[in-house]
Amino acid sequence: MNQIGAENQTSITIDDAMSESNELDSCYNCFQHFVTNGFSKIDESSFEGDIIKTSFFSSLSRNPQISYRTKIVAIHKNSNTSQCWKIRAHSFGVYAKAVADTRGGDANIKYAWYGASKNEICETVMHGFSWRRHGISVSPAKHGLDSVLCSGVDGSGVRHLLLCRVILGKQEVVREDSSDQFHPSSMDFDSAVDDISSPTRYIIWNTHLNYNILPCYILSFEAPPYLSGLTEPKTIKPKTWITFGTLISILSPFLDHSQRASLEEQYTNYLEKKITRPQMIQRVRAIAGNQLLSAVVKLYTNKIN
């Protein structure tokens, strides 16, 4: 256990040991919803996953403090083969061809980020985008921060983004103060943008909402809490903290050799920032079991108090 001497400040309480279970279950259920609706998890280290991961962090590069404290939790790819999704994909292709024929052979298809709450992401995955008075606003692939700010934190502290293909066609400039516009100003345009030369926002009008935007991936990530305008939480009542290193030392006598080796491996991964705090708690629980984990933390807490 040579890693214990390198313990950092992140610790665990009895509340964490129990409440994290519900939070992680919430995250798991969310991922299950994605899988049930035809999205399959891909490996971040794969060629495909690496491209998406690089694009995401590149889109946050102008805000290094946010980028540094943001961690990808999972990436799911749209692998849906249902008749409904086949129709949506076919409609996307048909509309892309129609726009290309109208706009000199170029449908101007781009990738873009869409951020929303977990519930809205789930609804979109299941039923498609819902009607908006002023259409859907998405962020260009290299300007993802606006969509990140629009994403909501779920019960497990995770946010979700859709990475979509969008048919932009010919764009017109629409400023944010043009609040009354909800469709192209004329037949000469297909979508809107805040700046033609350096766009940070695309607007997909309601008229063809589910024809010219196609969800391709769901990126789930953890971001710093101040994205939601929150300050660090104030301590309401004193808590007794137990470091992961101490926790593992106490658990070790109750575990067999393979379980201890697995815990050491996970702890090393945590110290090297390969896994997050919630993931570390989840893996400690999986190895030691909920009953032993909560009992050990509770006994330690009572002893210190």
C-alpha positions as CSV (number, residue, x, y, z in Angstrom):
1,M,0.0,0.0,0.0
2,N,2.8,2.5,-0.9
3,Q,0.2,4.9,-2.3
4,I,-1.3,5.7,1.0
5,G,1.5,8.1,1.9
6,A,0.5,10.2,-1.2
7,E,-3.0,10.8,0.0
8,N,-4.7,13.9,-1.3
9,Q,-7.5,15.9,0.3
10,T,-10.4,14.1,-1.2
11,S,-12.2,12.0,1.4
12,I,-15.4,10.2,2.2
13,T,-18.1,10.4,4.9
14,I,-20.8,8.0,6.0
15,D,-23.2,10.2,4.1
16,D,-21.1,9.8,0.9
17,A,-20.9,6.1,1.4
18,M,-24.7,5.8,1.4
19,S,-25.9,8.8,-0.7
20,E,-23.4,8.2,-3.6
21,S,-25.2,4.9,-4.1
22,N,-28.4,6.7,-5.1
23,E,-26.5,9.2,-7.2
24,L,-24.5,6.6,-9.1
25,D,-27.7,4.5,-9.6
26,S,-29.2,7.7,-11.1
27,C,-26.3,8.0,-13.5
28,Y,-26.5,4.2,-14.3
29,N,-30.2,4.5,-15.0
30,C,-29.6,7.4,-17.3
31,F,-27.0,5.4,-19.3
32,Q,-29.4,2.5,-19.3
33,H,-32.0,4.8,-20.9
34,F,-29.5,5.7,-23.6
35,V,-28.7,2.1,-24.3
36,T,-32.4,1.1,-24.3
37,N,-33.0,3.7,-26.9
38,G,-30.3,2.5,-29.3
39,F,-27.2,4.3,-28.0
40,S,-24.2,2.1,-27.3
41,K,-21.2,3.1,-25.1
42,I,-17.9,3.5,-26.9
43,D,-14.4,3.4,-25.6
44,E,-12.9,6.9,-25.0
45,S,-9.5,5.6,-26.1
46,S,-10.8,4.3,-29.4
47,F,-10.1,6.3,-32.6
48,E,-13.7,7.4,-32.7
49,G,-13.9,8.2,-29.0
50,D,-10.6,10.1,-29.1
51,I,-11.8,12.4,-31.9
52,I,-14.9,13.3,-29.9
53,K,-12.9,13.8,-26.7
54,T,-10.4,16.0,-28.4
55,S,-13.1,18.0,-30.1
56,F,-14.9,18.5,-26.8
57,F,-11.8,19.7,-24.9
58,S,-10.7,21.8,-27.8
59,S,-14.1,23.6,-27.7
60,L,-13.3,24.5,-24.0
61,S,-9.7,25.6,-24.7
62,R,-10.5,29.3,-24.3
63,N,-11.5,28.6,-20.7
64,P,-8.6,26.5,-19.3
65,Q,-9.9,26.6,-15.7
66,I,-13.1,24.9,-16.9
67,S,-11.4,22.5,-19.2
68,Y,-8.9,21.4,-16.5
69,R,-11.7,20.6,-14.1
70,T,-13.9,18.8,-16.6
71,K,-13.8,15.1,-17.0
72,I,-15.6,12.9,-19.5
73,V,-17.7,10.1,-17.8
74,A,-19.0,8.3,-20.9
75,I,-19.6,8.6,-24.6
76,H,-22.6,6.8,-26.3
77,K,-23.0,6.4,-30.0
78,N,-26.3,6.4,-31.8
79,S,-26.6,2.8,-33.0
80,N,-30.4,2.7,-33.2
81,T,-31.7,0.4,-35.8
82,S,-35.4,0.9,-35.1
83,Q,-37.8,1.8,-37.9
84,C,-38.4,5.2,-36.3
85,W,-34.7,6.1,-36.4
86,K,-34.3,4.7,-39.9
87,I,-37.0,7.0,-41.0
88,R,-35.4,10.0,-39.2
89,A,-32.0,9.2,-40.7
90,H,-33.5,8.7,-44.2
91,S,-35.4,12.0,-43.8
92,F,-32.1,13.7,-42.8
93,G,-30.5,12.4,-46.0
94,V,-33.4,13.4,-48.2
95,Y,-33.5,16.9,-46.7
96,A,-29.7,17.3,-47.1
97,K,-30.0,16.4,-50.8
98,A,-32.9,18.9,-51.2
99,V,-30.9,21.7,-49.6
100,A,-27.8,20.8,-51.6
101,D,-29.8,20.9,-54.9
102,T,-31.1,24.3,-53.9
103,R,-27.8,25.8,-52.6
104,G,-25.5,24.9,-55.5
105,G,-24.6,21.4,-54.4
106,D,-23.6,22.1,-50.8
107,A,-26.0,21.4,-47.9
108,N,-23.4,22.9,-45.4
109,I,-23.6,20.0,-43.0
110,K,-21.7,20.5,-39.7
111,Y,-21.3,18.9,-36.3
112,A,-22.8,20.9,-33.4
113,W,-23.3,20.5,-29.6
114,Y,-26.6,20.7,-27.9
115,G,-26.8,21.0,-24.1
116,A,-29.9,20.4,-22.0
117,S,-31.1,18.7,-18.8
118,K,-30.9,15.0,-18.4
119,N,-34.7,14.6,-18.8
120,E,-34.7,16.6,-22.0
121,I,-31.8,14.7,-23.4
122,C,-33.6,11.4,-22.6
123,E,-36.8,12.8,-24.2
124,T,-34.9,13.9,-27.3
125,V,-33.2,10.5,-27.6
126,M,-36.6,8.8,-27.4
127,H,-38.9,11.2,-29.3
128,G,-36.8,13.7,-31.1
129,F,-36.5,17.5,-30.5
130,S,-39.6,19.2,-29.1
131,W,-40.9,22.4,-30.5
132,R,-39.4,25.7,-29.4
133,R,-40.8,29.1,-30.0
134,H,-37.6,30.4,-31.6
135,G,-36.1,27.1,-32.8
136,I,-33.2,25.1,-31.4
137,S,-29.9,26.8,-30.6
138,V,-26.8,24.7,-31.0
139,S,-23.0,25.4,-30.7
140,P,-20.4,24.8,-33.4
141,A,-18.1,21.9,-32.7
142,K,-15.3,24.2,-31.7
143,H,-17.4,26.5,-29.5
144,G,-19.0,24.1,-27.1
145,L,-19.0,26.2,-23.9
146,D,-22.4,27.8,-24.5
147,S,-24.0,24.3,-24.8
148,V,-22.0,23.2,-21.7
149,L,-23.5,26.1,-19.8
150,C,-27.0,25.0,-21.0
151,S,-26.6,21.5,-19.8
152,G,-28.2,20.6,-16.5
153,V,-26.6,18.7,-13.6
154,D,-28.4,15.4,-12.9
155,G,-28.6,13.6,-9.6
156,S,-25.2,12.1,-10.0
157,G,-23.4,15.4,-10.7
158,V,-23.1,14.5,-14.4
159,R,-24.0,16.7,-17.4
160,H,-24.9,15.6,-20.9
161,L,-24.4,16.9,-24.4
162,L,-25.7,15.8,-27.7
163,L,-23.3,15.9,-30.6
164,C,-25.4,16.3,-33.7
165,R,-25.1,16.6,-37.4
166,V,-27.0,19.7,-38.6
167,I,-28.0,20.8,-42.1
168,L,-27.3,24.6,-42.1
169,G,-27.7,25.3,-45.8
170,K,-27.6,29.0,-46.4
171,Q,-27.4,31.0,-43.2
172,E,-28.7,34.5,-42.3
173,V,-27.4,36.5,-39.4
174,V,-29.9,36.8,-36.5
175,R,-28.9,38.7,-33.4
176,E,-29.9,37.6,-29.9
177,D,-32.1,40.6,-29.6
178,S,-34.2,39.5,-32.6
179,S,-36.5,37.7,-30.3
180,D,-39.6,37.8,-32.5
181,Q,-38.1,35.8,-35.4
182,F,-39.0,32.1,-35.4
183,H,-38.5,31.1,-39.1
184,P,-36.3,32.1,-42.0
185,S,-36.8,35.6,-43.1
186,S,-37.2,34.4,-46.7
187,M,-36.9,31.3,-48.9
188,D,-33.3,32.3,-49.5
189,F,-32.2,31.0,-46.1
190,D,-32.3,27.7,-44.3
191,S,-30.9,28.5,-40.8
192,A,-29.5,31.3,-38.8
193,V,-26.2,32.2,-37.2
194,D,-24.9,34.9,-34.8
195,D,-21.8,35.7,-36.9
196,I,-21.1,34.5,-40.4
197,S,-17.3,34.7,-40.2
198,S,-16.9,33.4,-36.7
199,P,-20.1,31.7,-35.5
200,T,-20.7,30.7,-31.9
201,R,-24.3,29.8,-32.3
202,Y,-26.5,28.1,-34.9
203,I,-30.3,28.4,-34.9
204,I,-32.3,25.5,-36.4
205,W,-35.8,26.7,-37.1
206,N,-38.9,24.8,-36.1
207,T,-40.1,24.4,-39.6
208,H,-37.8,21.4,-40.2
209,L,-36.6,20.7,-36.7
210,N,-36.3,16.9,-36.9
211,Y,-35.3,16.8,-40.5
212,N,-32.1,18.8,-40.4
213,I,-30.7,17.9,-37.0
214,L,-29.6,14.3,-36.2
215,P,-28.2,13.2,-32.8
216,C,-25.1,11.1,-33.3
217,Y,-23.5,10.9,-29.9
218,I,-24.2,11.6,-26.2
219,L,-21.2,12.9,-24.2
220,S,-21.6,12.7,-20.4
221,F,-19.2,14.7,-18.3
222,E,-18.5,16.2,-14.9
223,A,-17.8,19.9,-14.7
224,P,-16.9,22.4,-11.9
225,P,-19.9,23.5,-9.9
226,Y,-19.5,27.2,-10.6
227,L,-20.8,26.6,-14.1
228,S,-24.3,26.7,-12.5
229,G,-23.5,30.0,-10.7
230,L,-23.1,28.1,-7.4
231,T,-20.6,28.9,-4.8
232,E,-18.9,26.3,-2.7
233,P,-21.5,24.8,-0.3
234,K,-21.3,26.0,3.3
235,T,-21.0,23.4,6.0
236,I,-24.2,23.1,7.9
237,K,-23.0,20.7,10.4
238,P,-19.5,19.3,11.2
239,K,-18.6,16.1,9.4
240,T,-15.9,13.5,10.1
241,W,-13.9,12.7,7.0
242,I,-12.0,9.6,6.2
243,T,-9.4,9.6,3.5
244,F,-9.5,7.0,0.8
245,G,-6.1,5.8,1.9
246,T,-7.2,5.3,5.5
247,L,-10.4,3.7,4.4
248,I,-8.5,1.1,2.3
249,S,-6.1,0.4,5.1
250,I,-9.1,-0.3,7.4
251,L,-10.9,-2.4,4.8
252,S,-7.8,-4.5,3.9
253,P,-8.0,-7.1,6.8
254,F,-11.6,-7.9,5.8
255,L,-10.7,-8.6,2.1
256,D,-8.9,-11.4,0.3
257,H,-5.7,-10.9,-1.7
258,S,-7.4,-10.3,-5.1
259,Q,-9.8,-7.7,-3.5
260,R,-6.9,-5.9,-1.9
261,A,-5.0,-5.8,-5.1
262,S,-8.0,-4.5,-7.0
263,L,-8.5,-1.7,-4.4
264,E,-4.8,-0.7,-4.7
265,E,-5.1,-0.6,-8.5
266,Q,-8.3,1.6,-8.3
267,Y,-6.7,3.9,-5.7
268,T,-3.6,4.4,-8.0
269,N,-5.9,5.2,-10.9
270,Y,-7.7,7.7,-8.7
271,L,-4.5,9.4,-7.5
272,E,-3.4,9.7,-11.2
273,K,-6.8,11.2,-12.0
274,K,-7.8,8.4,-14.3
275,I,-11.1,8.0,-12.5
276,T,-13.3,10.6,-10.6
277,R,-14.3,10.6,-7.0
278,P,-17.8,9.2,-7.6
279,Q,-16.2,6.5,-9.7
280,M,-13.7,5.7,-6.9
281,I,-16.5,5.4,-4.4
282,Q,-18.5,3.2,-6.8
283,R,-15.5,0.8,-7.3
284,V,-14.7,0.7,-3.5
285,R,-18.4,-0.3,-3.0
286,A,-18.3,-2.9,-5.7
287,I,-15.2,-4.5,-4.3
288,A,-15.9,-4.3,-0.6
289,G,-19.7,-4.4,-0.7
290,N,-22.2,-1.8,0.6
291,Q,-22.6,-3.4,4.0
292,L,-18.9,-3.6,4.9
293,L,-18.2,-0.2,3.5
294,S,-20.9,1.6,5.4
295,A,-20.1,-0.3,8.6
296,V,-16.4,0.6,8.5
297,V,-17.1,4.3,7.7
298,K,-19.7,4.5,10.5
299,L,-17.5,2.8,13.1
300,Y,-14.6,5.1,12.2
301,T,-16.9,8.2,12.3
302,N,-18.3,7.2,15.8
303,K,-14.7,6.5,17.1
304,I,-13.5,9.9,16.0
305,N,-16.6,11.7,17.3
